[in-house]
Amino acid sequence: MDFGSILLAFLIMAVFGLFLGLLSALASKFLSVKKDERIDLIVDQLPKANCGGCGFAGCEAYAQAIVSDGAPVNKCPVGGDKVAAAVAKVMGVESKKTVRMRAQVLCSGTTSLANRKYNYAGLEDCLSVAKLGNGPKECPYGCIGLGTCVKACQFGAIKVENGVAVVEYEKCHACGMCVSACPQKLIQLLPFDTDVWVGCRSHDKGPVVRNLCKVGCIGCGICAKNCPVGAIMVTESVAQIDYEKCINCGTCVEKCPRKIIWSGKVQMALGDTLGNDLVPETVESPKRRRKTDETTSE
Amino acid sequence: MLNLLVISINAILIENFVLVKFLGCCPFLGVSKKSETALGMGLAVVFTMTLASAMTWLFNEFVLKPFDLEYLQTIAFIAIIATLVQIIEMFLQKSIPSLYSALGIYLPLITTNCAVLGVALLNINNGYDFISSVVYGFSAGVGFLVAILLLSAIRERIAYSDIPKPFRGFPIVLIAAAILSISFMGFQGLKLPF
């Protein structure tokens, strides 16, 4: 065994390794970019889901924005108050209380309640169907129900039941991915504790809506008239609730002649059974329906 | 010139690193979900492969060869590539932040990519001179870029297809990659001079 060649190999590799080590050490000294150490501390506190719910590209980008651009510390919808407080501690500022939000699909037109325009078979994607006359339901504003929001949700909080997407509130982190994914713009972030919402986004006029769907908002304004705090406005033929004013009294839920203002206590029309229970009053007795019409037109 | 052209066509089509030599399969399958990221990864690979070919060839010629230490190629090349990638990363972060953020996590990922080590070793095995080595490294990178872009385009299409349940996700990607590979094997029929 040639001891000399082993020694030579050892020496050359050792010198070479030392050289490379020095090179990278020098490089890190001369090429280092000053990075605020608070960025790493904040990233440690964030959930690192990189969901983008804060409006930035990911947790790292959000941390960067907090430190360098003074972004608010309470933007992380996944972490909520706990993370906001931890981040605020790193930054040495007070965190404001965050309101926990949840996504809500504003359509109640399940398969049996909304009339169909055509039967669709093809790409399982709402975006492509939305281009075919705004979906297979006669109502051009309704939920298409092919689950583009389901795919967008990273937390598995959305499922499609009876042709309408439904959010499981407990799993929802209000990251807003579904809001931007929905081609019908049907999903809205509401305060988590809110009990009432209008389950329709149809901007069609009352008579048109009535022909298309059994559970559409006809824009009669009865809810707005009866709201004790004036939190409801009817704009473009659809009632909208201002959640800053709403006190969750439930008056609108009782007064709505179409029964499309839902209350969390009644629960959303998860199944057709529940939807059917509510609908006959307004739909199956024509006389009664006409009566409501008269009241609305007044 | 013709020689270099033959080398590059050879590396891109006939002996494509991913599809024919099966080197660098990990990033090929890992980051080919979207065309954008695939492009970023491909460009990063082109970049490092070119530089790594040059550096390793020089090291082999002027350090290992004079001392008859060619058997240390593998370990020495790994060290060179790792250091090189590190320094490139720091350099980009300092001087071209936009490119740095575009390449993102892909640069450090390449450090341990077998395709980069493969190109360095093949340069020596094929007995290329310096210019040929650099051209070979560059074209091998382009070959990788072509392959990963093709697969990402296929995957973007597959995402909207109705695939039988057992094949959803990775199985169909592996099948697509295999068919892509088989079709690239067809280039074996190209008879080039040299």
Interface residues (C-beta under 8 A of the other chain):
Chain A: S5 L8 A9 I12 M13 F16 G17 L20 L23 S24 A27 S28 L31 S32 V33 L123 E124 D125
Chain B: V63 F67 D68 L69 L72 I75 A76 A79 I80 T83 Q86 I87 M90 F91 Q93 K94 Y160 D162
